[in-house]
Amino acid sequence: MTQIMERKGVFFDVDDTLYDHLSPFRQAVAAVIGEREGFPYDEAYHRMRYYSDKLSLEMGGAGVMENDSSTELMRRKRFELALAEFGVKLTEKQAADMQAAYIGCQFNITMFDGAKELIKRLVKAGIVVGLLTNGAENHQLRKIRAMELDHLIPPERQFISGKVGWDKPDTRVFRHVNEATGTRPENCVYIGDSWRNDVIGALDAGWSVIWFNHRSANPETDTHTPTHTAASYEELAGLLF
């Protein structure tokens, strides 16, 4: 039992950590309002993610965020609120069209350079490798399948908040992962791009955190300090091996 409890674990976020989540956002915005020179797509994307998390929690969390009318309302509203901060006022139809365009290209996924290779190295090294992502179960599974990760990360190590019942940064979801994988918090590393969900959530759960800050974002609080920060998979590999 002691040997099992000392297993090392490395767990990855999915959206904008394993693949570029900005690309479908940019395509969706351009499809509705046109490509605008100088438009701060990175900043607008971060605000869309913020409103997505905020509205999802207000509506009951990812556990109830499958395909129903409330989900569609949230998905439209996040575009309206985010773009309004940058002087773009969307109609309901434009927001719906933007969401449809976003979904239409969201599963055409290209993983970041070195991502799959790093996962293979970790698996080969005997480390427990898993995924922990916020979102509705079926929606997130489609992304995982699109990346063809099942042969590297078995379904029992793919933790989706909509199925588990808790959303990051709730520490209960991290404890659930530890219990399900036979790992301890002090032996686990979480890799993710979101300050609120990933850095704060994992640190509060007693895990080490590598903040995957590939967009050069600023820390959102001064109460937490990532164990490490990396901006590429080359840097991640250097920290993990």
C-alpha positions in Angstrom: 0.0 0.0 0.0 2.8 2.4 0.9 4.4 1.9 -2.6 1.1 2.7 -4.3 0.5 5.8 -2.3 4.0 7.2 -3.3 3.2 7.1 -7.0 4.2 10.3 -8.8 1.4 12.0 -10.8 1.4 14.6 -13.5 -2.0 15.9 -14.6 -2.8 18.3 -17.4 -5.5 20.8 -18.0 -7.0 20.6 -21.6 -8.2 23.9 -23.0 -5.3 26.2 -23.9 -2.8 23.8 -22.2 -2.7 20.8 -24.5 -3.8 22.7 -27.6 -4.2 26.3 -28.7 -7.7 27.4 -27.6 -7.3 30.9 -29.0 -7.4 29.7 -32.6 -11.1 28.7 -32.7 -12.0 31.8 -30.8 -10.2 34.1 -33.3 -11.8 32.3 -36.2 -15.2 32.6 -34.7 -14.9 36.3 -34.0 -13.5 37.0 -37.5 -16.3 35.0 -39.0 -18.9 37.4 -37.6 -17.3 40.8 -37.3 -14.5 40.3 -39.8 -10.7 40.2 -39.2 -9.8 43.5 -37.5 -6.3 44.7 -37.5 -5.0 45.5 -34.1 -7.9 43.8 -32.3 -6.6 42.3 -29.0 -7.7 38.7 -29.6 -5.6 37.4 -26.7 -7.1 39.8 -24.2 -10.6 39.2 -25.5 -10.1 35.5 -25.3 -9.1 35.7 -21.7 -12.2 37.7 -20.9 -14.4 35.2 -22.7 -12.8 32.4 -20.6 -13.5 34.5 -17.5 -17.2 35.0 -18.3 -17.5 31.3 -19.4 -16.3 30.2 -15.9 -18.3 32.8 -14.1 -21.6 32.2 -15.9 -21.1 28.4 -15.7 -20.7 28.6 -11.9 -23.7 30.9 -11.5 -25.8 28.4 -13.5 -24.8 25.4 -11.4 -21.4 24.4 -12.7 -20.3 22.1 -15.4 -22.3 19.2 -14.0 -25.4 20.8 -15.5 -23.8 22.4 -18.5 -24.6 19.9 -21.2 -26.6 20.9 -24.3 -29.7 22.7 -23.1 -31.2 26.2 -23.4 -29.3 27.5 -20.3 -26.0 26.3 -21.7 -26.7 28.0 -25.1 -27.6 31.2 -23.3 -24.4 31.1 -21.3 -22.3 30.5 -24.4 -23.8 33.4 -26.2 -23.6 35.7 -23.2 -19.9 35.1 -22.7 -19.2 36.4 -26.2 -21.5 39.4 -25.7 -19.9 40.4 -22.4 -16.3 39.7 -23.4 -16.4 41.7 -26.7 -18.4 44.5 -25.1 -15.3 45.3 -23.0 -13.4 46.0 -26.3 -16.1 48.2 -27.9 -17.9 45.5 -29.9 -21.6 45.3 -29.2 -23.0 42.1 -30.4 -26.7 41.4 -31.2 -28.1 38.2 -29.9 -28.0 36.8 -33.4 -24.4 37.8 -33.8 -23.5 36.2 -30.5 -25.3 33.0 -31.5 -23.6 33.0 -34.9 -20.2 33.5 -33.2 -20.9 30.6 -30.8 -21.9 28.4 -33.8 -18.7 29.3 -35.6 -16.7 28.6 -32.4 -18.2 25.1 -32.0 -17.8 24.5 -35.7 -14.0 24.7 -35.5 -13.4 23.9 -31.8 -12.8 20.2 -32.4 -10.3 20.8 -35.2 -7.5 20.5 -32.7 -3.7 20.8 -33.2 -1.8 20.0 -30.0 1.0 22.3 -29.0 4.5 21.3 -30.3 6.0 18.8 -28.0 2.8 18.1 -26.0 2.1 14.5 -27.1 5.8 13.7 -27.0 6.1 14.9 -23.4 3.1 12.8 -22.4 4.7 9.8 -24.0 7.9 10.4 -22.0 6.0 10.7 -18.8 4.1 7.5 -19.4 7.2 5.6 -20.3 8.9 6.8 -17.1 6.1 5.1 -15.1 4.5 8.3 -13.9 0.7 8.4 -13.4 -0.4 10.8 -16.2 -3.9 12.2 -16.3 -6.2 15.0 -17.4 -8.3 17.3 -15.2 -10.5 19.7 -17.1 -13.6 21.8 -16.4 -16.5 21.5 -18.7 -19.5 19.4 -19.8 -18.5 15.7 -20.1 -19.5 15.0 -23.7 -18.1 18.4 -24.9 -14.7 17.8 -23.3 -14.5 14.1 -24.4 -14.9 15.2 -28.0 -11.7 17.3 -27.6 -9.8 14.5 -25.9 -10.9 12.1 -28.7 -9.9 14.6 -31.3 -6.4 14.6 -29.8 -6.3 10.8 -29.9 -5.1 10.6 -26.3 -7.0 7.4 -25.2 -4.1 5.1 -25.9 -1.8 7.2 -23.7 -4.2 8.4 -21.0 -6.9 5.8 -20.2 -10.5 6.9 -19.5 -10.1 6.3 -15.8 -7.5 9.0 -15.6 -9.5 11.5 -17.6 -11.3 13.7 -15.0 -14.0 16.0 -16.3 -15.7 18.3 -13.9 -19.1 17.8 -15.5 -18.9 14.1 -14.6 -17.0 14.3 -11.3 -19.4 17.0 -9.9 -16.9 19.7 -8.8 -15.4 22.4 -10.9 -11.8 23.7 -10.5 -10.7 25.5 -8.4 -12.8 23.5 -5.8 -10.2 21.5 -4.0 -12.6 18.5 -3.8 -12.0 17.7 -7.5 -8.2 17.5 -6.8 -8.8 15.3 -3.8 -11.0 13.1 -6.0 -8.2 12.7 -8.5 -5.8 11.6 -5.7 -8.2 9.1 -4.4 -9.0 7.7 -7.8 -5.4 7.3 -8.9 -3.7 6.3 -5.6 -1.6 9.4 -5.5 -0.8 11.9 -2.8 -1.1 15.7 -3.2 2.6 16.2 -2.3 3.6 13.8 -5.1 1.4 15.5 -7.8 2.1 18.2 -10.4 -0.7 20.0 -12.2 0.0 21.8 -15.4 -2.5 24.4 -16.6 -2.9 27.9 -18.0 -5.7 29.4 -15.8 -4.6 31.3 -12.8 -7.9 31.0 -11.0 -8.8 27.4 -11.9 -5.4 25.8 -12.1 -2.8 27.7 -10.1 -5.1 28.6 -7.2 -7.0 25.3 -7.3 -4.1 23.0 -7.3 -2.0 24.9 -4.8 -4.9 25.1 -2.3 -5.2 21.3 -2.7 -1.6 20.8 -1.8 -0.3 20.0 -5.3 2.7 21.5 -7.0 1.8 23.7 -10.0 3.5 24.5 -13.3 1.7 27.6 -14.6 1.7 27.1 -18.4 1.8 30.8 -19.1 2.4 30.7 -22.9 0.4 34.0 -23.4 2.5 36.0 -20.9 -0.4 36.8 -18.7 0.0 38.6 -15.4 -0.8 36.8 -12.1 -4.3 37.6 -11.0 -3.6 37.6 -7.3 -0.6 37.9 -5.0 -1.8 35.3 -2.6 -0.5 32.3 -4.6 2.9 31.5 -6.2 3.2 28.8 -8.8 5.9 26.2 -8.1 7.3 26.9 -11.6 6.2 28.7 -14.7 6.7 27.6 -18.3 5.9 29.1 -21.7 6.5 26.1 -23.9 6.6 22.3 -23.8 10.3 22.4 -24.2 10.4 24.3 -20.9 7.9 21.9 -19.3 10.1 19.0 -20.3 13.1 20.6 -18.7 11.2 21.1 -15.5 9.8 17.5 -15.4 13.0 15.6 -16.4 
